[in-house]
Amino acid sequence: MRAEATSIRLGLQDLAERLGDLSLELLHEALADADPKASPAANEERRVTRARRSVEKAIALLGDDEDELDLP
């Protein structure tokens, strides 16, 4: 893998960790509300979690070597 792709992958790993931390903070905030499911923090937490998962997919794609890909 090229050095630039490796650098991007490392940056994405840092971003995924930051998004995970933010998600936990938002979850704690939502749980403190009277109605956690209706909390604006709960809605934001769901969006942040989806973003983290997308970043993790990109990390996985950049981590694969071309030889390991199962392409038809």
N, CA, C and O of each residue as an XYZ file, in Angstrom:
288
protein
N       0.849     -1.170      0.000
C       0.000      0.000      0.000
C       0.896      1.235      0.000
O       1.936      1.271      0.657
N       0.478      2.216     -0.733
C       1.254      3.447     -0.814
C       1.271      4.155      0.529
O       0.350      4.023      1.335
N       2.325      4.900      0.748
C       2.500      5.619      2.016
C       1.356      6.614      2.234
O       0.900      6.797      3.363
N       0.901      7.243      1.178
C      -0.190      8.218      1.306
C      -1.475      7.537      1.768
O      -2.189      8.071      2.616
N      -1.771      6.372      1.220
C      -2.968      5.633      1.629
C      -2.852      5.184      3.085
O      -3.835      5.201      3.826
N      -1.663      4.788      3.484
C      -1.440      4.396      4.874
C      -1.654      5.581      5.800
O      -2.247      5.440      6.870
N      -1.180      6.733      5.399
C      -1.357      7.953      6.195
C      -2.835      8.302      6.325
O      -3.296      8.675      7.404
N      -3.567      8.183      5.240
C      -5.010      8.454      5.269
C      -5.707      7.456      6.186
O      -6.584      7.826      6.967
N      -5.315      6.196      6.085
C      -5.920      5.158      6.934
C      -5.695      5.467      8.415
O      -6.605      5.300      9.227
N      -4.505      5.909      8.765
C      -4.216      6.257     10.151
C      -5.062      7.446     10.606
O      -5.546      7.476     11.737
N      -5.234      8.418      9.721
C      -6.093      9.559     10.040
C      -7.541      9.132     10.236
O      -8.229      9.644     11.119
N      -7.999      8.200      9.419
C      -9.360      7.691      9.559
C      -9.532      6.923     10.866
O     -10.589      6.990     11.494
N      -8.504      6.199     11.272
C      -8.573      5.478     12.542
C      -8.713      6.457     13.706
O      -9.471      6.211     14.645
N      -7.982      7.561     13.637
C      -8.097      8.595     14.662
C      -9.498      9.198     14.655
O     -10.093      9.416     15.710
N     -10.014      9.464     13.467
C     -11.363     10.017     13.345
C     -12.414      9.061     13.892
O     -13.341      9.491     14.577
N     -12.282      7.776     13.602
C     -13.235      6.786     14.108
C     -13.224      6.753     15.636
O     -14.272      6.622     16.269
N     -12.044      6.873     16.216
C     -11.940      6.893     17.679
C     -12.612      8.137     18.254
O     -13.325      8.059     19.255
N     -12.382      9.273     17.622
C     -13.009     10.523     18.083
C     -14.523     10.453     17.961
O     -15.239     10.915     18.849
N     -15.015      9.879     16.869
C     -16.462      9.731     16.695
C     -17.036      8.787     17.744
O     -18.140      9.011     18.240
N     -16.300      7.736     18.085
C     -16.739      6.817     19.130
C     -16.838      7.512     20.480
O     -17.794      7.305     21.227
N     -15.847      8.336     20.785
C     -15.874      9.097     22.038
C     -17.061     10.057     22.080
O     -17.752     10.166     23.093
N     -17.286     10.746     20.968
C     -18.417     11.671     20.890
C     -19.734     10.925     21.046
O     -20.645     11.404     21.720
N     -19.836      9.766     20.432
C     -21.046      8.959     20.528
C     -21.351      8.597     21.978
O     -22.499      8.672     22.417
N     -20.316      8.204     22.716
C     -20.513      7.862     24.129
C     -20.958      9.078     24.944
O     -21.829      8.968     25.806
N     -20.360     10.227     24.669
C     -20.758     11.455     25.367
C     -22.228     11.775     25.097
O     -22.976     12.126     26.010
N     -22.628     11.650     23.835
C     -24.013     11.935     23.467
C     -24.967     10.928     24.094
O     -26.072     11.288     24.498
N     -24.552      9.687     24.175
C     -25.380      8.661     24.793
C     -25.595      8.959     26.279
O     -26.709      8.830     26.786
N     -24.539      9.351     26.964
C     -24.655      9.722     28.376
C     -25.588     10.922     28.542
O     -26.399     10.970     29.467
N     -25.460     11.887     27.633
C     -26.326     13.067     27.672
C     -27.778     12.679     27.449
O     -28.667     13.183     28.135
N     -28.025     11.793     26.501
C     -29.391     11.356     26.202
C     -29.996     10.618     27.393
O     -31.172     10.797     27.711
N     -29.192      9.794     28.042
C     -29.705      9.033     29.181
C     -30.056      9.923     30.366
O     -30.859      9.536     31.215
N     -29.465     11.103     30.430
C     -29.768     12.038     31.512
C     -31.105     12.745     31.290
O     -31.662     13.313     32.229
N     -31.622     12.719     30.072
C     -32.907     13.360     29.767
C     -34.068     12.532     30.305
O     -33.944     11.330     30.541
N     -35.198     13.209     30.491
C     -36.398     12.533     30.995
C     -36.865     11.446     30.031
O     -37.275     10.369     30.463
N     -36.805     11.722     28.736
C     -37.197     10.744     27.714
C     -36.000     10.522     26.791
O     -35.873     11.198     25.770
N     -35.131      9.588     27.141
C     -33.885      9.408     26.384
C     -34.070      9.165     24.889
O     -33.277      9.654     24.085
N     -35.104      8.420     24.507
C     -35.281      8.110     23.079
C     -35.668      9.336     22.263
O     -35.345      9.417     21.078
N     -36.359     10.293     22.885
C     -36.793     11.501     22.183
C     -35.782     12.635     22.304
O     -35.990     13.716     21.752
N     -34.716     12.397     23.006
C     -33.704     13.421     23.238
C     -33.001     13.806     21.940
O     -32.692     12.941     21.121
N     -32.747     15.104     21.748
C     -31.947     15.508     20.577
C     -30.557     14.858     20.592
O     -29.988     14.571     19.539
N     -30.027     14.635     21.777
C     -28.714     13.985     21.881
C     -28.776     12.552     21.363
O     -27.815     12.069     20.765
N     -29.893     11.868     21.586
C     -30.041     10.493     21.092
C     -30.051     10.464     19.569
O     -29.449      9.585     18.952
N     -30.739     11.429     18.970
C     -30.765     11.495     17.507
C     -29.382     11.791     16.951
O     -28.965     11.200     15.955
N     -28.678     12.705     17.597
C     -27.327     13.036     17.147
C     -26.390     11.848     17.344
O     -25.525     11.593     16.506
N     -26.559     11.124     18.442
C     -25.733      9.947     18.706
C     -25.899      8.907     17.602
O     -24.921      8.294     17.174
N     -27.127      8.708     17.142
C     -27.365      7.741     16.056
C     -26.645      8.170     14.779
O     -26.065      7.336     14.084
N     -26.680      9.465     14.468
C     -25.985      9.955     13.266
C     -24.474      9.796     13.405
O     -23.797      9.385     12.463
N     -23.954     10.119     14.570
C     -22.511      9.998     14.799
C     -22.080      8.534     14.708
O     -21.020      8.232     14.159
N     -22.890      7.632     15.238
C     -22.576      6.207     15.170
C     -22.572      5.726     13.719
O     -21.701      4.949     13.330
N     -23.527      6.175     12.925
C     -23.548      5.811     11.503
C     -22.304      6.333     10.797
O     -21.719      5.637      9.966
N     -21.899      7.557     11.127
C     -20.695      8.130     10.520
C     -19.464      7.314     10.912
O     -18.597      7.055     10.077
N     -19.385      6.910     12.185
C     -18.251      6.109     12.651
C     -18.187      4.786     11.897
O     -17.112      4.347     11.490
N     -19.336      4.159     11.715
C     -19.362      2.883     10.984
C     -18.894      3.058      9.543
O     -18.191      2.203      9.005
N     -19.282      4.156      8.929
C     -18.846      4.421      7.555
C     -17.337      4.624      7.491
O     -16.676      4.138      6.572
N     -16.803      5.334      8.455
C     -15.354      5.541      8.511
C     -14.652      4.203      8.723
O     -13.612      3.947      8.115
N     -15.207      3.355      9.573
C     -14.610      2.041      9.803
C     -14.627      1.190      8.539
O     -13.703      0.409      8.310
N     -15.655      1.330      7.723
C     -15.688      0.605      6.443
C     -14.570      1.092      5.534
O     -13.915      0.294      4.863
N     -14.350      2.413      5.513
C     -13.270      2.968      4.693
C     -11.912      2.472      5.187
O     -11.029      2.174      4.383
N     -11.745      2.385      6.499
C     -10.493      1.871      7.069
C     -10.264      0.437      6.600
O      -9.155      0.074      6.206
N     -11.308     -0.363      6.646
C     -11.193     -1.763      6.222
C     -10.830     -1.854      4.747
O     -10.009     -2.687      4.362
N     -11.424     -1.015      3.925
C     -11.113     -1.039      2.496
C      -9.669     -0.634      2.229
O      -9.000     -1.226      1.381
N      -9.195      0.361      2.944
C      -7.809      0.792      2.754
C      -6.816     -0.201      3.335
O      -5.646     -0.212      2.950
N      -7.274     -1.030      4.255
C      -6.394     -2.010      4.871
C      -6.193     -3.240      4.025
O      -5.230     -3.981      4.222
N      -7.098     -3.469      3.075
C      -6.992     -4.649      2.219
C      -5.937     -4.441      1.155
O      -5.869     -3.386      0.524
N      -5.118     -5.454      0.962
C      -4.182     -5.431     -0.156
C      -4.936     -5.875     -1.395
O      -5.912     -6.620     -1.304
N      -4.484     -5.419     -2.546
C      -5.159     -5.777     -3.783
C      -5.177     -7.283     -4.003
O      -6.124     -7.807     -4.588
N      -4.154     -7.980     -3.547
C      -4.081     -9.439     -3.709
C      -5.138    -10.144     -2.881
O      -5.552    -11.249     -3.230
N      -5.591     -9.524     -1.778
C      -6.527    -10.160     -0.886
C      -7.976     -9.905     -1.262
O      -8.875    -10.563     -0.739
N      -8.215     -8.960     -2.163
C      -9.592     -8.649     -2.536
C     -10.205     -9.787     -3.324
O      -9.547    -10.376     -4.182
N     -11.460    -10.101     -3.042
C     -12.185    -11.153     -3.753
C     -12.996    -10.523     -4.879
O     -14.209    -10.346     -4.766
N     -12.314    -10.193     -5.954
C     -12.978     -9.589     -7.098
C     -13.216    -10.677     -8.143
O     -12.351    -11.521     -8.377
N     -14.404    -10.653     -8.773
C     -14.687    -11.666     -9.795
C     -13.850    -11.463    -11.035
O     -13.967    -12.230    -11.991
